[in-house]
Amino acid sequence: MAELPQSRHLATEIPGPKARQLAARQAAAVAPAVASAMPTYAVRSQDGIVEDVDGNRLIDLGSGIAVTSVGASAPAVVQAVQDQVEQLTHTCFMATPYEGYIAVAEKLAELVPIRGQLRSALFSTGAEAVENAVKIARAYTGRQAVAALDNAYHGRTTLTMSLTAKSMPYKHSFGPFAPEVYRIPGSYPLRDQLDGAEAAERSISALQTQVGAENLAALIVEPIQGEGGFIVPAEGYLQRLAAWCRENGVIFIADEIQTGFARTGSWFACQHESVEPDLVTTAKGIAGGLPLSAVTGRAEILDAVHAGGLGGTYGGNPVACAAALATIATMEDQDLCAKAADIELTALEQLRGAAQKDPRIGDVRGRGAMLAVELVDPDTGAPDAELTGAAAAAARRAGVITLTCGTYGNVIRFLPPLTISKELLTEGISIVLDSIAQN
């Protein structure tokens, strides 16, 4: 593939004529419930740039929602996929196993921050990983109840929708939901004004009174909440929750699907607070754009499930496994944890500078290359979803892939590839900030 210039370029307005033609085809053939953020269509991508059908080059501040952390079409990943496709595309690991699946599980055992012997089971999507983590926790504990936090997002299947907090667009009209799922208050420093200890005691009190520790199989927590608004919990919050789970025989599941694999400046976000989970769910950044997910945890927990109890036709597909091994090797070779930390320093300087000038930027938060601004009414502090939507739309028209999130729809998030240049990063963030200022 020819090198894609790493510069923003607008050959047409966005959307351009070819994009408008594709939009008409999409409207005729694709379910309207499958909505897209960008009003154009990608044809190729490399590092920090996505090129669309009209020849526009867009600055990528989304990474396919934290997936292409090593850059889209990373050379080592492309080569590994091509080599694997020539040898073996599929047998189903449950039918005829292969080495790639084992090698990914071995690599996860090296990286996941849990002491002792670890085992993994591989799947295709993040929601599958979460569902299977819950199954494993229930099998190990013999308990049924599962708890999640306010503002949580864990997927779109029936069980994971039940764990997810936000109704629109994730849950509205799709019930009834799975039973024995409970929601408790979490830690949201901007809005609850609680320190880590206070927020943890509030959560624990809710668990004890609403569920009862003796009934609780697992507590699932995003170390940094993703779709809920990139909420970083107050210091000490996660540690106290994990300790309570250990004291009460509750499985502590760290959902690292969006935060994992160097995204936050460490291999996993729970490492920032020295939190040791029992199970970790991963997906997104694990395989450079191919569908793969995993549940990794203490051997005695995964060993509790009977033979044949876990699996799936495409889970741990050999091509995805090859991509994962190449992706992780690229992260190690290029020290992308350090690159994520550099992105944080560069981006936070810009974002905090803007926040000092514009009181509508109510909060700047995140870690590594997982950062966000929360937009509010400067007089009341109320979420300003209208400003958020207008600013994001303006940035997209200017050629920047811009994603929003938040329970209240008032957060703009920054998820650049870890391989993005400092120049592109700075330009992209400047365009987003200008779009906020001009609305």
Secondary structure, DSSP 8 states (H G I E B T S, - for coil): -----SS-B-SS-SS-HHHHHHHHHHHHHS-TTS--SSSS-EEEEEBTEEEETTS-EEEESSHHHHT-TT-BT-HHHHHHHHHHHHH-S---TTTS--HHHHHHHHHHHHHSS--S-EEEEEESSHHHHHHHHHHHHHHHH---EEEEETT----SSHHHHHH----TTTTTT-----SSEEEE----HHHH---HHHHHHHHHHHHHHHT-GGGEEEEEE-SSBTTTT-B---TTHHHHHHHHHHHTT-EEEEE-TTTTTTTTSSSSGGGGGT---SEEEE-GGGGTTS--EEEEEEHHHHTTS-TTSS--SSTT-HHHHHHHHHHHHHHHHTTHHHHHHHHHHHHHHHHHHHHHH-TTEEEEEEETTEEEEEEB-TTT--B-HHHHHHHHHHHHHTTEE-EEE-TTS-EEEE---TT--HHHHHHHHHHHHHHHHT-
